[in-house]
């Protein structure tokens, strides 16, 4: 039976650029759109100082867009641009736990490592990941695995978009004899397992914006890349 670990991190975020409700793309305005339109690999656009996403324009930088948007702001007031997510490549984050001989006996496995993986499917997850740590696995979780195959760890959070659902990769079984021994093994004295986090595959997505510059319709494509893709702790 598949072992699943559901985890919700409660970490607050402070970003200067909003994320549209129901959308993964940042909301641009007359001030930020010029910077985003001309963002390059060497000068990427970021939504805020704590954001872990960088955006690069995939369309040509319009000439004098900064001045035109300033004039547009004077005559037309505040203007916001909602992005549409055109493509998304989900990332994967992993938590690796080194199993002691006692844990191997209880889980009836030869594997030295228990790996849990979770998909990265939103920018909210990416930003929370900057401060997140792997959940601890305790002896209480063993009973859940033995009875239902599910390990559930829940923590309160104000940001429901930052849920992480971990699932365990298959463990190498130690054999029928080991399975029988595991049924009679004591779970009370097991050490607490703390995992090491790493990004297996980074999250990327493509956002499309429509705006007018000098009266002509203009399309902007922003390619977003995860910054903390080399995290390992």
MARGU-127035 format. One line per field, with one value per residue (C-alpha): residue in one letter; x negated, y, z negated; residue number from 0. Coordinates in steps of 0.2 Angstrom, whole numbers. Layout:
N
resn [A, ...] .
px [X, ...] .
py [Y, ...] .
pz [Z, ...] .
resi [NUM, ...] .
% end
This chain:
233
resn [X, X, X, X, X, X, X, X, X, X, X, X, X, X, X, X, X, X, X, X, X, X, X, X, X, X, X, X, X, X, X, X, X, X, X, X, X, X, X, X, X, X, X, X, X, X, X, X, X, X, X, X, X, X, X, X, X, X, X, X, X, X, X, X, X, X, X, X, X, X, X, X, X, X, X, X, X, X, X, X, X, X, X, X, X, X, X, X, X, X, X, X, X, X, X, X, X, X, X, X, X, X, X, X, X, X, X, X, X, X, X, X, X, X, X, X, X, X, X, X, X, X, X, X, X, X, X, X, X, X, X, X, X, X, X, X, X, X, X, X, X, X, X, X, X, X, X, X, X, X, X, X, X, X, X, X, X, X, X, X, X, X, X, X, X, X, X, X, X, X, X, X, X, X, X, X, X, X, X, X, X, X, X, X, X, X, X, X, X, X, X, X, X, X, X, X, X, X, X, X, X, X, X, X, X, X, X, X, X, X, X, X, X, X, X, X, X, X, X, X, X, X, X, X, X, X, X, X, X, X, X, X, X] .
px [0, -6, -13, -8, -13, -2, -11, -6, -19, -14, -26, -21, -26, -29, -29, -28, -19, -3, 2, 18, 32, 34, 18, 0, -6, -11, 0, -9, -5, -11, -27, -32, -27, -41, -54, -46, -45, -63, -69, -84, -95, -107, -93, -78, -62, -57, -40, -48, -63, -58, -52, -60, -54, -64, -56, -64, -54, -52, -46, -56, -57, -46, -55, -52, -39, -44, -40, -24, -18, -21, -11, 3, 3, 5, 20, 28, 24, 20, 19, 16, 12, 17, 6, 12, 2, -1, -13, -18, -32, -29, -44, -48, -55, -62, -65, -78, -78, -92, -85, -93, -94, -79, -69, -74, -68, -51, -48, -55, -67, -85, -84, -96, -86, -67, -63, -47, -43, -31, -26, -29, -14, -13, -23, -16, -24, -41, -41, -37, -50, -64, -61, -53, -61, -56, -43, -49, -45, -41, -36, -18, -19, -24, -7, 2, -9, -6, 13, 18, 2, 4, -7, 2, -6, 5, 0, 11, 7, 16, 10, 19, 10, -6, -1, -14, -9, -23, -23, -36, -46, -45, -57, -67, -59, -69, -59, -45, -55, -59, -41, -36, -49, -43, -25, -33, -45, -43, -40, -41, -60, -62, -73, -65, -69, -74, -75, -86, -77, -82, -75, -74, -67, -64, -47, -45, -30, -26, -14, -6, 0, 9, 7, 7, -9, -6, 11, 5, 9, -6, -9, -21, -28, -37, -46, -47, -61, -63, -78, -80, -82, -99, -92, -99, -97] .
py [0, 17, 27, 45, 60, 75, 91, 109, 122, 138, 151, 169, 178, 196, 200, 217, 211, 201, 185, 184, 174, 157, 161, 157, 172, 188, 203, 218, 236, 252, 252, 234, 230, 239, 230, 213, 217, 220, 207, 196, 182, 194, 206, 195, 202, 197, 200, 205, 204, 187, 179, 163, 165, 175, 180, 182, 190, 179, 194, 209, 224, 238, 254, 268, 257, 265, 283, 277, 268, 283, 294, 281, 281, 300, 300, 284, 281, 264, 249, 231, 216, 199, 185, 169, 153, 145, 131, 124, 111, 104, 103, 89, 91, 76, 73, 59, 50, 38, 23, 15, -4, -3, 7, -5, -20, -12, -7, -24, -16, -17, 1, 13, 28, 32, 45, 55, 66, 80, 89, 108, 115, 133, 149, 149, 132, 139, 154, 144, 131, 144, 141, 124, 109, 91, 84, 73, 54, 47, 30, 35, 35, 17, 11, 22, 14, -4, -1, 10, 13, 32, 44, 60, 76, 91, 109, 124, 137, 153, 150, 135, 137, 131, 113, 99, 81, 69, 51, 38, 29, 10, 2, -14, -28, -38, -54, -64, -68, -49, -45, -57, -50, -32, -37, -41, -27, -13, 4, 13, 16, 21, 37, 52, 53, 70, 71, 81, 92, 94, 99, 85, 95, 114, 122, 133, 141, 153, 168, 178, 196, 208, 226, 242, 252, 268, 262, 245, 228, 220, 202, 199, 182, 179, 163, 160, 149, 143, 151, 139, 124, 119, 119, 105, 105] .
pz [0, 4, -11, -10, -20, -19, -26, -27, -31, -40, -34, -31, -14, -11, 8, 15, 31, 29, 36, 45, 36, 45, 55, 53, 63, 55, 57, 66, 66, 75, 64, 65, 83, 91, 80, 84, 102, 104, 91, 97, 90, 82, 76, 71, 65, 47, 39, 22, 11, 3, 19, 25, 43, 57, 73, 90, 105, 120, 131, 138, 126, 133, 136, 123, 114, 97, 103, 111, 96, 85, 97, 97, 78, 78, 90, 87, 68, 60, 72, 68, 80, 75, 82, 89, 86, 103, 98, 81, 78, 60, 49, 36, 19, 9, -9, -13, -29, -34, -42, -58, -60, -71, -58, -45, -56, -59, -41, -35, -23, -17, -11, -20, -15, -15, -2, -2, 13, 16, 32, 33, 43, 38, 34, 17, 13, 21, 9, -6, -2, -6, -24, -25, -33, -32, -44, -58, -57, -74, -81, -81, -62, -61, -68, -54, -41, -48, -49, -34, -24, -27, -38, -40, -48, -48, -53, -53, -40, -34, -16, -9, 8, 0, -4, -1, 1, -1, 5, 1, 14, 14, 1, 4, -5, -17, -15, -23, -38, -41, -38, -52, -64, -60, -67, -84, -85, -98, -91, -107, -107, -89, -86, -78, -60, -53, -34, -22, -9, 9, 25, 37, 52, 52, 55, 71, 80, 94, 92, 105, 104, 115, 115, 126, 129, 140, 145, 152, 144, 137, 130, 116, 112, 96, 92, 73, 65, 47, 39, 24, 35, 27, 9, -1, -20] .
resi [0, 1, 2, 3, 4, 5, 6, 7, 8, 9, 10, 11, 12, 13, 14, 15, 16, 17, 18, 19, 20, 21, 22, 23, 24, 25, 26, 27, 28, 29, 30, 31, 32, 33, 34, 35, 36, 37, 38, 39, 40, 41, 42, 43, 44, 45, 46, 47, 48, 49, 50, 51, 52, 53, 54, 55, 56, 57, 58, 59, 60, 61, 62, 63, 64, 65, 66, 67, 68, 69, 70, 71, 72, 73, 74, 75, 76, 77, 78, 79, 80, 81, 82, 83, 84, 85, 86, 87, 88, 89, 90, 91, 92, 93, 94, 95, 96, 97, 98, 99, 100, 101, 102, 103, 104, 105, 106, 107, 108, 109, 110, 111, 112, 113, 114, 115, 116, 117, 118, 119, 120, 121, 122, 123, 124, 125, 126, 127, 128, 129, 130, 131, 132, 133, 134, 135, 136, 137, 138, 139, 140, 141, 142, 143, 144, 145, 146, 147, 148, 149, 150, 151, 152, 153, 154, 155, 156, 157, 158, 159, 160, 161, 162, 163, 164, 165, 166, 167, 168, 169, 170, 171, 172, 173, 174, 175, 176, 177, 178, 179, 180, 181, 182, 183, 184, 185, 186, 187, 188, 189, 190, 191, 192, 193, 194, 195, 196, 197, 198, 199, 200, 201, 202, 203, 204, 205, 206, 207, 208, 209, 210, 211, 212, 213, 214, 215, 216, 217, 218, 219, 220, 221, 222, 223, 224, 225, 226, 227, 228, 229, 230, 231, 232] .
% end
